[in-house]
Amino acid sequence: MQQAPSVKWACRRAAPAPRIQLVKILVTGGAGYIGSITSELLLDAGHEAVIFDNLERGHVEALDPRAPFIRGDLRRPEQIAEAMARAKPDAVMHFAAYALVGESMQDPQLYFRNNVAGGINLLDAMRAENVRKIIFSSTCATYGIPDRVPMTEDLPMRPANPYGESKLMLETILDWARRRHDIEPVFLRYFNACGATEKLGEDHDPETHLIPNVLKAALGIKDNVPVFGDDYDTPDGTCIRDYIHIVDLAQAHILALRDGVSGAFNLGNGEGFSVKQVIEVAREVTGRPIPVQMAPRRPGDPPRLVASARKAADRLGWKPKYPDLHTILRHAWAWHQKHPSGYAA
């Protein structure tokens, strides 16, 4: 079975791009899935990283030992202000946020307090230490149900849930900081992050993402995989989504460090796969049956969400190295086999 690539190998094979000066980055949410892997790639590329996380939803086991760790909460302005003063970074990569759509519908205030108020505290700390560059982990949920696919950055912003609204609100706040205070924000709007490196993988509680749940069913940890609706206007009746390898996603953050880069960029492969396709490829990769359980549609699920990442290709020099679904699933499967209980083991 093919093993997941080492992070160093992935960095060497990254798409050519203009040289980026080595810098020091404060990584908020650096103990989470995307933040931890991006920290690993940053350090492998020769940058310095300081990780800030409250460990509420991250994992201490995912912290890179090469990076200083500051435990703190963005909702406590004095904690992020102290961390910013101690780290004195050249730039910030901001991953720390709540990211469960269903939870945001049940408790909108929780999301606005954490994702928006916490982001304002971060911006205040940046301005106090004259830190201008911020790369913000945003989401395609800012668009809501799109008017067309593939989705481009000029689509109307119509979030369908408080999670997407909270991300859009912070984008707006940061854009005003660009206009009034010379802040240089980059908004990276993710589609479906997935995959793993040799060291780090995906472990959420609760786990709501399709690929880790499919692999948990393959391991026998879950009885089956729920499929929410098979009567959509798609070739096989199930929703189509754009899946992007976590290494490719992390590499885009490094490319966005260049001076003069700002604004919004979609990050996706530009090709969608249906729920049934993901399950069938997972059966091929794992050699396991992976039972499914049909369930009603979830309210607000669009039939298709597929990115146009042309702007990221043109402006950042970014090109996914692992767009193939088989590769993504092989890398994720290798990590989940070694960590069947996630980081808890």
Secondary structure, 3 states (H helix, E strand, C coil): CCCCCCHHHHHHCCCCCCCCCCCEEEEECCCCHHHHHHHHHHHHCCCEEEEEECCCCCCHHHCCCCCCEEECCCCCHHHHHHHHHHHCCCEEEECCCCCCHHHHHHCHHHHHHHHHHHHHHHHHHHHHCCCCEEEEEEEHHHCCCCCCCCECCCCCCCCCCHHHHHHHHHHHHHHHHHHHHCCEEEEEEECEEECCCCCCCCCCCCCCCHHHHHHHHHHCCCCCEEEECCCCCCCCCCCEEEEEEHHHHHHHHHHCCCCCCCEEEEECCCCEEEHHHHHHHHHHHHCCCCCEEEECCCCCCCCEECECCHHHHHHHCCCCCCCCHHHHHHHHHHHHHHCCCHHHC
